[in-house]
Amino acid sequence: MDIQKGQVLTGKVTGITKFGAFVQLAPGKSGLVYISEIANTFVNNVGDFLTMGQEVQVKVISIDEQGRINLSIKQAQPRPENPRPKSAGRPAPRQSQPRQPEPFQQPASDAPVDSDFEDKLKRFMKDSEGKLSDAMRQTERRNSKRRR
């Protein structure tokens, strides 16, 4: 039997390891299904999904220069619409509509926009200077204690 990349074949599980499962495709021909290619969900233990002697559909992913065959069970099956199971603890993600930008509105006050900005800038500078001087005092205190 000539095995080629992309073929979907039926094989029998002949060995289970912590990193995957060996599948016999034909007499004398076997390949490896890595743990990440077993199912569309998280696989912690290969034995939870496969048993020895189980018949499985596999797709040939690749064949390297040394003749090793890499297989996939999940690629041989039709892809599910939602591969992640809904967990009881987390709510399903919301399907939100794109947010429409709000139209620009002029400030309601009679004061010009520039003076409002100037006031905000003055408050910001005053707060920043106060925070900076507090930080400098704290640093000086720590450094003076270390010098002693």
N, C-alpha and C positions, 0 to 999 in steps of 0.2 A: 504494500500500500504506500503510495507516494503522498506525503503530507506537505501541504503548502500553506503559506501565511494567508490568513483570512478565512480558511475553511472552518465550517462548524461541524463538529463530529460528536459522536457519542462514545463515552469511555467509562471505565470502571475505576473507582477510587481504590488504589492499592497501598497507600501509605499516608498517614497524617502526621504532620510535624507542627511545631509552634509557629512556623513561618509560612505554612501552606499545606498543600496536599499533592501527592503524586497520583496521576491518572494514566492508566494504561489505555492507549488508543487502538493498538493492534498488537499482535504477538511480536515482542521485541521492540516496540515503540511506545515510549511513555514520555509524559511531560509534567511540568510543575505548574500548579495554580498557586500564585502567591496569595497571601492572606488578604491583600487589598483588592484582589480580583475575584473574591468568592461571592460577595453580595453587595447590594447597593446601600446597605446599612453598615454601621461600625461592627467589625468582627473582632472580638477580644479573644475568643477561643474557637479554633477551627472545628473542634469536635462538636460545637453547638450547631453547626450548619451541615457538616458532612459526617458520614460513617463509612467504615471499611466495607468494600464491596458494593457501594451505592453506584448506580448508573447515573451519569450526569452529562448534560450537553455542554460542550466547551468550544470556544473559538480559539484558533491558533493565532496568537499575537505576534510571535516572532520565532525564528529559528536561527541560533547563532552559528558561528564558524565551526564550533565543536560539535554541532548537531543537537544541542540542547533545545528543547521545545518549551516555550513559555505559553501558557494557556490562560483563558479567562472564562469563568462561568457567567459573570454578570454581563459581559459583552455578548454572550450567546443568547441572552434572553431579551425580550423587548423592554425598552427602558420605561420605568414607571414614571407617572406624571409628577408625583411628589415623593422623592426617594427618602426624605427624612420623616420619621414617624412623629406624630404630634405628641409631645410630652404633656403629662397631666399638670406639671408644675408651672409650665410657661404658657402664656397666651399665644395664640397664633399671630403671626405678623399681620399688621393692618395693611390693607391695600389703600393707600392714600392717593388723592388726586394731587396733581402738581399745584403748588400754591401760587395764586395770582397775586402779583404785586399790588399794593395799595396805591391809589393815585396820590400824587404829591399835594399836600395842603399847606397853605401859608399859615404861619403862626397867628393866633387870634389876637395877640396883644397889639396895642398901637405903637409900642416901642420899636424902633428899627432893629432889624435882625443883627446888625453889627454890634450894637451895645449888649444884646443878650449873649452873643458869643464872647464878647470882651469880659462880661461878668463871669461866665463859666470858666474862661481861661484864668482869670484872677483867682477864683476859688481853687482851681486845680493846682496852680502854682503855689498857693499858700499851703494847701494840704501836702503837696509833694515836699516842700521845704521843711515842714514840720516833721514829716515821716523820716526824711533824710537826716535831720539833726538828731532825732531820737536814735536812729540806727548808729550814727557816729558816736553818740554818748555811750551806748551799750558796748560798742567795739572798744572804745577807750577804757572803759571799766574792766573789761575782760583782759585786755593787754596789760593794764597796770597790776592786776592781781597775779598774772603770770610772771612778771618781772621780779616780784618780791621773793 
